[in-house]
Amino acid sequence: MAVPAHRLPVRRARPAARPLHDLGHYRPPELEPLKRIDEVRFGLGLPNTFDLG
């Protein structure tokens, strides 16, 4: 008699490789001026420059 799939034992996968190091997020320097403008607009209660709503 066949065993239903939900009754089969669960096998845990063992990773063969070492975990990767977190290198952090890349922050493109060409976007920094736009981020500063957005911070100022936010502080003034204005919408984001690209907000089309």
mmJSON file of the N, C-alpha and C atoms, coordinates in Angstrom:
{"data_MODEL":{"atom_site":{
"group_PDB":["ATOM","ATOM","ATOM","ATOM","ATOM","ATOM","ATOM","ATOM","ATOM","ATOM","ATOM","ATOM","ATOM","ATOM","ATOM","ATOM","ATOM","ATOM","ATOM","ATOM","ATOM","ATOM","ATOM","ATOM","ATOM","ATOM","ATOM","ATOM","ATOM","ATOM","ATOM","ATOM","ATOM","ATOM","ATOM","ATOM","ATOM","ATOM","ATOM","ATOM","ATOM","ATOM","ATOM","ATOM","ATOM","ATOM","ATOM","ATOM","ATOM","ATOM","ATOM","ATOM","ATOM","ATOM","ATOM","ATOM","ATOM","ATOM","ATOM","ATOM","ATOM","ATOM","ATOM","ATOM","ATOM","ATOM","ATOM","ATOM","ATOM","ATOM","ATOM","ATOM","ATOM","ATOM","ATOM","ATOM","ATOM","ATOM","ATOM","ATOM","ATOM","ATOM","ATOM","ATOM","ATOM","ATOM","ATOM","ATOM","ATOM","ATOM","ATOM","ATOM","ATOM","ATOM","ATOM","ATOM","ATOM","ATOM","ATOM","ATOM","ATOM","ATOM","ATOM","ATOM","ATOM","ATOM","ATOM","ATOM","ATOM","ATOM","ATOM","ATOM","ATOM","ATOM","ATOM","ATOM","ATOM","ATOM","ATOM","ATOM","ATOM","ATOM","ATOM","ATOM","ATOM","ATOM","ATOM","ATOM","ATOM","ATOM","ATOM","ATOM","ATOM","ATOM","ATOM","ATOM","ATOM","ATOM","ATOM","ATOM","ATOM","ATOM","ATOM","ATOM","ATOM","ATOM","ATOM","ATOM","ATOM","ATOM","ATOM","ATOM","ATOM","ATOM","ATOM","ATOM","ATOM","ATOM","ATOM"],
"id":[1,2,3,4,5,6,7,8,9,10,11,12,13,14,15,16,17,18,19,20,21,22,23,24,25,26,27,28,29,30,31,32,33,34,35,36,37,38,39,40,41,42,43,44,45,46,47,48,49,50,51,52,53,54,55,56,57,58,59,60,61,62,63,64,65,66,67,68,69,70,71,72,73,74,75,76,77,78,79,80,81,82,83,84,85,86,87,88,89,90,91,92,93,94,95,96,97,98,99,100,101,102,103,104,105,106,107,108,109,110,111,112,113,114,115,116,117,118,119,120,121,122,123,124,125,126,127,128,129,130,131,132,133,134,135,136,137,138,139,140,141,142,143,144,145,146,147,148,149,150,151,152,153,154,155,156,157,158,159],
"type_symbol":["N","C","C","N","C","C","N","C","C","N","C","C","N","C","C","N","C","C","N","C","C","N","C","C","N","C","C","N","C","C","N","C","C","N","C","C","N","C","C","N","C","C","N","C","C","N","C","C","N","C","C","N","C","C","N","C","C","N","C","C","N","C","C","N","C","C","N","C","C","N","C","C","N","C","C","N","C","C","N","C","C","N","C","C","N","C","C","N","C","C","N","C","C","N","C","C","N","C","C","N","C","C","N","C","C","N","C","C","N","C","C","N","C","C","N","C","C","N","C","C","N","C","C","N","C","C","N","C","C","N","C","C","N","C","C","N","C","C","N","C","C","N","C","C","N","C","C","N","C","C","N","C","C","N","C","C","N","C","C"],
"label_atom_id":["N","CA","C","N","CA","C","N","CA","C","N","CA","C","N","CA","C","N","CA","C","N","CA","C","N","CA","C","N","CA","C","N","CA","C","N","CA","C","N","CA","C","N","CA","C","N","CA","C","N","CA","C","N","CA","C","N","CA","C","N","CA","C","N","CA","C","N","CA","C","N","CA","C","N","CA","C","N","CA","C","N","CA","C","N","CA","C","N","CA","C","N","CA","C","N","CA","C","N","CA","C","N","CA","C","N","CA","C","N","CA","C","N","CA","C","N","CA","C","N","CA","C","N","CA","C","N","CA","C","N","CA","C","N","CA","C","N","CA","C","N","CA","C","N","CA","C","N","CA","C","N","CA","C","N","CA","C","N","CA","C","N","CA","C","N","CA","C","N","CA","C","N","CA","C","N","CA","C","N","CA","C","N","CA","C"],
"label_alt_id":[null,null,null,null,null,null,null,null,null,null,null,null,null,null,null,null,null,null,null,null,null,null,null,null,null,null,null,null,null,null,null,null,null,null,null,null,null,null,null,null,null,null,null,null,null,null,null,null,null,null,null,null,null,null,null,null,null,null,null,null,null,null,null,null,null,null,null,null,null,null,null,null,null,null,null,null,null,null,null,null,null,null,null,null,null,null,null,null,null,null,null,null,null,null,null,null,null,null,null,null,null,null,null,null,null,null,null,null,null,null,null,null,null,null,null,null,null,null,null,null,null,null,null,null,null,null,null,null,null,null,null,null,null,null,null,null,null,null,null,null,null,null,null,null,null,null,null,null,null,null,null,null,null,null,null,null,null,null,null],
"label_comp_id":["MET","MET","MET","ALA","ALA","ALA","VAL","VAL","VAL","PRO","PRO","PRO","ALA","ALA","ALA","HIS","HIS","HIS","ARG","ARG","ARG","LEU","LEU","LEU","PRO","PRO","PRO","VAL","VAL","VAL","ARG","ARG","ARG","ARG","ARG","ARG","ALA","ALA","ALA","ARG","ARG","ARG","PRO","PRO","PRO","ALA","ALA","ALA","ALA","ALA","ALA","ARG","ARG","ARG","PRO","PRO","PRO","LEU","LEU","LEU","HIS","HIS","HIS","ASP","ASP","ASP","LEU","LEU","LEU","GLY","GLY","GLY","HIS","HIS","HIS","TYR","TYR","TYR","ARG","ARG","ARG","PRO","PRO","PRO","PRO","PRO","PRO","GLU","GLU","GLU","LEU","LEU","LEU","GLU","GLU","GLU","PRO","PRO","PRO","LEU","LEU","LEU","LYS","LYS","LYS","ARG","ARG","ARG","ILE","ILE","ILE","ASP","ASP","ASP","GLU","GLU","GLU","VAL","VAL","VAL","ARG","ARG","ARG","PHE","PHE","PHE","GLY","GLY","GLY","LEU","LEU","LEU","GLY","GLY","GLY","LEU","LEU","LEU","PRO","PRO","PRO","ASN","ASN","ASN","THR","THR","THR","PHE","PHE","PHE","ASP","ASP","ASP","LEU","LEU","LEU","GLY","GLY","GLY"],
"label_asym_id":["A","A","A","A","A","A","A","A","A","A","A","A","A","A","A","A","A","A","A","A","A","A","A","A","A","A","A","A","A","A","A","A","A","A","A","A","A","A","A","A","A","A","A","A","A","A","A","A","A","A","A","A","A","A","A","A","A","A","A","A","A","A","A","A","A","A","A","A","A","A","A","A","A","A","A","A","A","A","A","A","A","A","A","A","A","A","A","A","A","A","A","A","A","A","A","A","A","A","A","A","A","A","A","A","A","A","A","A","A","A","A","A","A","A","A","A","A","A","A","A","A","A","A","A","A","A","A","A","A","A","A","A","A","A","A","A","A","A","A","A","A","A","A","A","A","A","A","A","A","A","A","A","A","A","A","A","A","A","A"],
"label_entity_id":["1","1","1","1","1","1","1","1","1","1","1","1","1","1","1","1","1","1","1","1","1","1","1","1","1","1","1","1","1","1","1","1","1","1","1","1","1","1","1","1","1","1","1","1","1","1","1","1","1","1","1","1","1","1","1","1","1","1","1","1","1","1","1","1","1","1","1","1","1","1","1","1","1","1","1","1","1","1","1","1","1","1","1","1","1","1","1","1","1","1","1","1","1","1","1","1","1","1","1","1","1","1","1","1","1","1","1","1","1","1","1","1","1","1","1","1","1","1","1","1","1","1","1","1","1","1","1","1","1","1","1","1","1","1","1","1","1","1","1","1","1","1","1","1","1","1","1","1","1","1","1","1","1","1","1","1","1","1","1"],
"label_seq_id":[1,1,1,2,2,2,3,3,3,4,4,4,5,5,5,6,6,6,7,7,7,8,8,8,9,9,9,10,10,10,11,11,11,12,12,12,13,13,13,14,14,14,15,15,15,16,16,16,17,17,17,18,18,18,19,19,19,20,20,20,21,21,21,22,22,22,23,23,23,24,24,24,25,25,25,26,26,26,27,27,27,28,28,28,29,29,29,30,30,30,31,31,31,32,32,32,33,33,33,34,34,34,35,35,35,36,36,36,37,37,37,38,38,38,39,39,39,40,40,40,41,41,41,42,42,42,43,43,43,44,44,44,45,45,45,46,46,46,47,47,47,48,48,48,49,49,49,50,50,50,51,51,51,52,52,52,53,53,53],
"pdbx_PDB_ins_code":[null,null,null,null,null,null,null,null,null,null,null,null,null,null,null,null,null,null,null,null,null,null,null,null,null,null,null,null,null,null,null,null,null,null,null,null,null,null,null,null,null,null,null,null,null,null,null,null,null,null,null,null,null,null,null,null,null,null,null,null,null,null,null,null,null,null,null,null,null,null,null,null,null,null,null,null,null,null,null,null,null,null,null,null,null,null,null,null,null,null,null,null,null,null,null,null,null,null,null,null,null,null,null,null,null,null,null,null,null,null,null,null,null,null,null,null,null,null,null,null,null,null,null,null,null,null,null,null,null,null,null,null,null,null,null,null,null,null,null,null,null,null,null,null,null,null,null,null,null,null,null,null,null,null,null,null,null,null,null],
"Cartn_x":[0.851,0.0,0.897,0.581,1.377,1.139,2.181,2.1,1.77,0.779,0.466,1.672,1.792,2.941,3.065,1.954,2.032,2.486,2.602,3.071,4.542,5.186,6.583,7.482,8.603,9.518,10.148,10.436,11.03,12.536,13.264,14.716,15.181,16.127,16.685,17.887,17.927,19.062,20.242,21.407,22.619,23.416,23.652,24.417,25.865,26.382,27.752,28.746,28.262,29.151,29.054,30.099,30.073,29.084,28.513,27.614,28.391,27.732,28.36,28.437,29.442,29.567,28.654,28.08,27.232,28.136,28.07,28.914,28.217,27.003,26.264,25.561,24.804,24.074,24.931,24.828,25.53,24.701,25.283,24.604,25.242,24.59,25.18,25.362,26.57,26.819,26.052,25.698,24.962,23.529,23.021,21.661,21.623,22.756,22.783,22.18,22.451,21.802,20.276,19.771,18.311,17.741,18.49,18.034,17.98,18.973,18.964,17.784,17.488,16.329,15.046,14.963,13.775,13.625,14.737,14.666,14.135,14.584,14.122,12.636,12.221,10.806,9.941,10.425,9.683,9.537,10.617,10.574,9.602,9.398,8.453,7.028,6.842,5.502,5.1,6.081,5.806,5.969,5.287,5.434,6.795,7.115,8.334,8.288,9.446,9.53,8.912,9.046,8.567,7.168,6.515,5.16,4.183,3.559,2.632,1.181,0.947,-0.416,-0.95],
"Cartn_y":[-1.184,0.0,1.248,2.214,3.428,4.369,5.07,6.047,7.407,8.14,9.474,10.4,11.345,12.245,13.057,13.439,14.261,13.454,12.146,11.294,10.908,11.266,10.913,11.766,11.206,12.013,13.126,14.229,15.392,15.308,15.448,15.476,16.921,17.223,18.567,18.636,19.638,19.815,20.383,19.889,20.396,21.161,22.44,23.204,22.738,22.582,22.122,23.285,24.486,25.647,26.475,27.271,28.183,29.313,29.905,31.055,32.237,33.002,34.172,35.314,36.15,37.33,38.422,39.179,40.302,41.475,41.906,43.011,44.362,44.371,45.617,45.996,47.055,47.528,48.492,48.367,49.308,50.571,51.707,53.001,53.803,53.834,54.561,56.038,56.573,57.965,58.954,58.558,59.485,59.714,58.893,59.083,59.9,60.137,60.865,62.269,63.073,64.391,64.285,63.279,63.107,62.724,61.935,61.554,62.766,63.65,64.866,65.755,65.904,66.702,66.083,64.761,64.072,64.272,64.271,64.504,65.904,66.893,68.272,68.366,67.794,67.839,67.143,66.016,65.296,66.162,66.835,67.717,68.87,69.319,70.4,69.915,68.602,68.03,67.886,67.99,67.862,66.428,66.031,64.654,64.416,63.183,62.788,63.349,63.692,64.267,63.344,62.044,61.07,60.544,61.114,60.673,61.231,60.35,60.776,60.735,60.329,60.174,61.457],
"Cartn_z":[0.0,0.0,0.0,-0.814,-0.949,0.224,0.607,1.701,1.09,1.628,1.099,1.25,0.317,0.288,1.568,2.17,3.38,4.595,4.47,5.568,5.432,4.322,4.112,4.997,5.469,6.293,5.465,6.139,5.482,5.639,4.531,4.579,4.567,5.387,5.44,4.508,3.679,2.769,3.542,3.258,3.896,2.856,3.085,2.095,2.039,0.832,0.657,0.695,0.386,0.321,1.597,1.835,2.977,2.706,3.735,3.526,2.943,2.113,1.506,2.504,2.359,3.209,2.671,3.584,3.184,2.837,1.587,1.138,1.281,1.765,1.912,0.618,0.679,-0.495,-1.298,-2.612,-3.475,-3.582,-3.297,-3.377,-4.501,-5.674,-6.795,-6.451,-6.598,-6.23,-7.102,-8.319,-9.187,-8.716,-7.798,-7.284,-5.991,-5.381,-4.11,-4.201,-5.256,-5.333,-5.384,-6.087,-6.149,-4.789,-4.031,-2.695,-1.767,-1.88,-1.046,-1.394,-2.691,-3.115,-2.564,-2.614,-2.107,-0.603,0.138,1.59,1.888,1.134,1.334,1.021,-0.111,-0.491,0.562,1.087,2.122,3.372,3.742,4.911,4.745,3.497,3.226,3.018,3.077,2.885,1.428,0.532,-0.892,-1.342,-2.425,-2.887,-3.538,-3.728,-4.431,-5.829,-6.383,-7.721,-8.771,-8.57,-9.552,-9.22,-8.216,-7.852,-8.856,-9.623,-10.673,-10.203,-8.966,-8.462,-8.055],
"occupancy":[1.0,1.0,1.0,1.0,1.0,1.0,1.0,1.0,1.0,1.0,1.0,1.0,1.0,1.0,1.0,1.0,1.0,1.0,1.0,1.0,1.0,1.0,1.0,1.0,1.0,1.0,1.0,1.0,1.0,1.0,1.0,1.0,1.0,1.0,1.0,1.0,1.0,1.0,1.0,1.0,1.0,1.0,1.0,1.0,1.0,1.0,1.0,1.0,1.0,1.0,1.0,1.0,1.0,1.0,1.0,1.0,1.0,1.0,1.0,1.0,1.0,1.0,1.0,1.0,1.0,1.0,1.0,1.0,1.0,1.0,1.0,1.0,1.0,1.0,1.0,1.0,1.0,1.0,1.0,1.0,1.0,1.0,1.0,1.0,1.0,1.0,1.0,1.0,1.0,1.0,1.0,1.0,1.0,1.0,1.0,1.0,1.0,1.0,1.0,1.0,1.0,1.0,1.0,1.0,1.0,1.0,1.0,1.0,1.0,1.0,1.0,1.0,1.0,1.0,1.0,1.0,1.0,1.0,1.0,1.0,1.0,1.0,1.0,1.0,1.0,1.0,1.0,1.0,1.0,1.0,1.0,1.0,1.0,1.0,1.0,1.0,1.0,1.0,1.0,1.0,1.0,1.0,1.0,1.0,1.0,1.0,1.0,1.0,1.0,1.0,1.0,1.0,1.0,1.0,1.0,1.0,1.0,1.0,1.0],
"B_iso_or_equiv":[0.0,0.0,0.0,0.0,0.0,0.0,0.0,0.0,0.0,0.0,0.0,0.0,0.0,0.0,0.0,0.0,0.0,0.0,0.0,0.0,0.0,0.0,0.0,0.0,0.0,0.0,0.0,0.0,0.0,0.0,0.0,0.0,0.0,0.0,0.0,0.0,0.0,0.0,0.0,0.0,0.0,0.0,0.0,0.0,0.0,0.0,0.0,0.0,0.0,0.0,0.0,0.0,0.0,0.0,0.0,0.0,0.0,0.0,0.0,0.0,0.0,0.0,0.0,0.0,0.0,0.0,0.0,0.0,0.0,0.0,0.0,0.0,0.0,0.0,0.0,0.0,0.0,0.0,0.0,0.0,0.0,0.0,0.0,0.0,0.0,0.0,0.0,0.0,0.0,0.0,0.0,0.0,0.0,0.0,0.0,0.0,0.0,0.0,0.0,0.0,0.0,0.0,0.0,0.0,0.0,0.0,0.0,0.0,0.0,0.0,0.0,0.0,0.0,0.0,0.0,0.0,0.0,0.0,0.0,0.0,0.0,0.0,0.0,0.0,0.0,0.0,0.0,0.0,0.0,0.0,0.0,0.0,0.0,0.0,0.0,0.0,0.0,0.0,0.0,0.0,0.0,0.0,0.0,0.0,0.0,0.0,0.0,0.0,0.0,0.0,0.0,0.0,0.0,0.0,0.0,0.0,0.0,0.0,0.0],
"pdbx_formal_charge":[null,null,null,null,null,null,null,null,null,null,null,null,null,null,null,null,null,null,null,null,null,null,null,null,null,null,null,null,null,null,null,null,null,null,null,null,null,null,null,null,null,null,null,null,null,null,null,null,null,null,null,null,null,null,null,null,null,null,null,null,null,null,null,null,null,null,null,null,null,null,null,null,null,null,null,null,null,null,null,null,null,null,null,null,null,null,null,null,null,null,null,null,null,null,null,null,null,null,null,null,null,null,null,null,null,null,null,null,null,null,null,null,null,null,null,null,null,null,null,null,null,null,null,null,null,null,null,null,null,null,null,null,null,null,null,null,null,null,null,null,null,null,null,null,null,null,null,null,null,null,null,null,null,null,null,null,null,null,null],
"auth_seq_id":[1,1,1,2,2,2,3,3,3,4,4,4,5,5,5,6,6,6,7,7,7,8,8,8,9,9,9,10,10,10,11,11,11,12,12,12,13,13,13,14,14,14,15,15,15,16,16,16,17,17,17,18,18,18,19,19,19,20,20,20,21,21,21,22,22,22,23,23,23,24,24,24,25,25,25,26,26,26,27,27,27,28,28,28,29,29,29,30,30,30,31,31,31,32,32,32,33,33,33,34,34,34,35,35,35,36,36,36,37,37,37,38,38,38,39,39,39,40,40,40,41,41,41,42,42,42,43,43,43,44,44,44,45,45,45,46,46,46,47,47,47,48,48,48,49,49,49,50,50,50,51,51,51,52,52,52,53,53,53],
"auth_comp_id":["MET","MET","MET","ALA","ALA","ALA","VAL","VAL","VAL","PRO","PRO","PRO","ALA","ALA","ALA","HIS","HIS","HIS","ARG","ARG","ARG","LEU","LEU","LEU","PRO","PRO","PRO","VAL","VAL","VAL","ARG","ARG","ARG","ARG","ARG","ARG","ALA","ALA","ALA","ARG","ARG","ARG","PRO","PRO","PRO","ALA","ALA","ALA","ALA","ALA","ALA","ARG","ARG","ARG","PRO","PRO","PRO","LEU","LEU","LEU","HIS","HIS","HIS","ASP","ASP","ASP","LEU","LEU","LEU","GLY","GLY","GLY","HIS","HIS","HIS","TYR","TYR","TYR","ARG","ARG","ARG","PRO","PRO","PRO","PRO","PRO","PRO","GLU","GLU","GLU","LEU","LEU","LEU","GLU","GLU","GLU","PRO","PRO","PRO","LEU","LEU","LEU","LYS","LYS","LYS","ARG","ARG","ARG","ILE","ILE","ILE","ASP","ASP","ASP","GLU","GLU","GLU","VAL","VAL","VAL","ARG","ARG","ARG","PHE","PHE","PHE","GLY","GLY","GLY","LEU","LEU","LEU","GLY","GLY","GLY","LEU","LEU","LEU","PRO","PRO","PRO","ASN","ASN","ASN","THR","THR","THR","PHE","PHE","PHE","ASP","ASP","ASP","LEU","LEU","LEU","GLY","GLY","GLY"],
"auth_asym_id":["A","A","A","A","A","A","A","A","A","A","A","A","A","A","A","A","A","A","A","A","A","A","A","A","A","A","A","A","A","A","A","A","A","A","A","A","A","A","A","A","A","A","A","A","A","A","A","A","A","A","A","A","A","A","A","A","A","A","A","A","A","A","A","A","A","A","A","A","A","A","A","A","A","A","A","A","A","A","A","A","A","A","A","A","A","A","A","A","A","A","A","A","A","A","A","A","A","A","A","A","A","A","A","A","A","A","A","A","A","A","A","A","A","A","A","A","A","A","A","A","A","A","A","A","A","A","A","A","A","A","A","A","A","A","A","A","A","A","A","A","A","A","A","A","A","A","A","A","A","A","A","A","A","A","A","A","A","A","A"],
"auth_atom_id":["N","CA","C","N","CA","C","N","CA","C","N","CA","C","N","CA","C","N","CA","C","N","CA","C","N","CA","C","N","CA","C","N","CA","C","N","CA","C","N","CA","C","N","CA","C","N","CA","C","N","CA","C","N","CA","C","N","CA","C","N","CA","C","N","CA","C","N","CA","C","N","CA","C","N","CA","C","N","CA","C","N","CA","C","N","CA","C","N","CA","C","N","CA","C","N","CA","C","N","CA","C","N","CA","C","N","CA","C","N","CA","C","N","CA","C","N","CA","C","N","CA","C","N","CA","C","N","CA","C","N","CA","C","N","CA","C","N","CA","C","N","CA","C","N","CA","C","N","CA","C","N","CA","C","N","CA","C","N","CA","C","N","CA","C","N","CA","C","N","CA","C","N","CA","C","N","CA","C","N","CA","C","N","CA","C"],
"pdbx_PDB_model_num":[1,1,1,1,1,1,1,1,1,1,1,1,1,1,1,1,1,1,1,1,1,1,1,1,1,1,1,1,1,1,1,1,1,1,1,1,1,1,1,1,1,1,1,1,1,1,1,1,1,1,1,1,1,1,1,1,1,1,1,1,1,1,1,1,1,1,1,1,1,1,1,1,1,1,1,1,1,1,1,1,1,1,1,1,1,1,1,1,1,1,1,1,1,1,1,1,1,1,1,1,1,1,1,1,1,1,1,1,1,1,1,1,1,1,1,1,1,1,1,1,1,1,1,1,1,1,1,1,1,1,1,1,1,1,1,1,1,1,1,1,1,1,1,1,1,1,1,1,1,1,1,1,1,1,1,1,1,1,1]
}}}
